[in-house]
């Protein structure tokens, strides 16, 4: 007989259905999100799927198959299907069953206690190009193809544990300062220090490569600097844009005793190689003509790096994966708020950067006030009749753009500003024409990819001081933009169903606030259009983290006039 009080149904195809209205929903969601991926999140029933990669990441985080099975049995209405239990035990056992080791003479070997695994690997056509010699209980492989071997192995279901060690690189030591440049006390938070320790693993071969997952606003840059300090070597830091270079540099100078002359910028404007060098992904993937050589890949060998940091690793361009496959002897740290990649290359992150080493649920840090208490609201706006007719005759791509640029969204923006005031507000969108019209209508400054860097920095500085109460930003604000005082974000359009973009945009308002530590994230979508469907997919990752979207039609929203803030806070 089913236990109707439990919230979970585990199915034999490895999908799980989780009842939202059940009293155990939150506890169950926190547990299953450690080893399963959220696929759908309608109002009453969320769908999760257990995959090999989700289980391997769980295993790398020291979660055992017994703990996973116990969680399923604790919350499942029905007996957990035997094939699901078997699959969990099989996939968890696979992580670390096959290892890469290096002997003192430099030879690289695939080893395993399971001879059947070695037989399968040795006879697989994707691995054979890298094999030097098959021995009785191990396989000698080509040392220069360490990353390629790991990619090949994970694609045939063998997530290899890389114990071949690392080059120490050129030494470079420094210390954290006890006070910041403004005189404030400074110390690493407990979870930041713990993530550094887990990554480093006391210098053992089990440490030194992997991904640390922390919410936006939780101080991933500080974690990166902490890893730099414990490794004590010259470091290459890869970031998304030139503004991110400046932010990393400012944080390093503010929190450590590293001298400014030891920090180099490698971008479209400067080409400096220093003990600590910060470069953009764009410059590294630059080439003079399509299909030509990458002009600046030499940066990876320009210094004897002991550590490479990949900021916003979920945005890592495919060409950088290619180079990273040849850098497996370097310690590698990935930093991100979400391991979700819209291009499906999560396996490459796992095999080339490393598995997930540390992950803190967003809501856990919210409870401790390390990030803001964020409320997510979706407002569905009607289309005028003429635009609705145009929409009905358009193709799918044009439908999405027409829905995104719906002029009626400006009316919704006006009401949100009336309810919350016009200070500390970001308006974020995808389409420049739409943003330019909003900018002209409200007389708020607009930042796009074409805005010169000095002008961007001036506008961001004005926003921080309160001189500029509201900014309109294009996709340039999706990543690595330090806007600590943003309390309200209004999303008017986005990149189809991008989950990572939704997470990054919420992150723009997650930094802790003085006094009332509350932030509001509004998404405006056109009612009864494809934008609604894409919006549901965009919200998946944040739903998995425990965020709930309050959904209103614009008519319902108008009925709350004068009480919007109070109603949202009471409803959450």
Order of alpha helices (4+ residues) and beta strands (2+ residues): beta-beta-alpha-beta-beta-alpha-alpha-alpha-beta-beta-alpha-alpha-beta-beta-alpha-beta-alpha-beta-alpha-beta-alpha-beta-beta-alpha-beta-alpha-beta-beta-alpha-beta-alpha-alpha-alpha-beta-alpha-beta-alpha-beta-beta-alpha-beta-alpha-alpha-beta-alpha-alpha
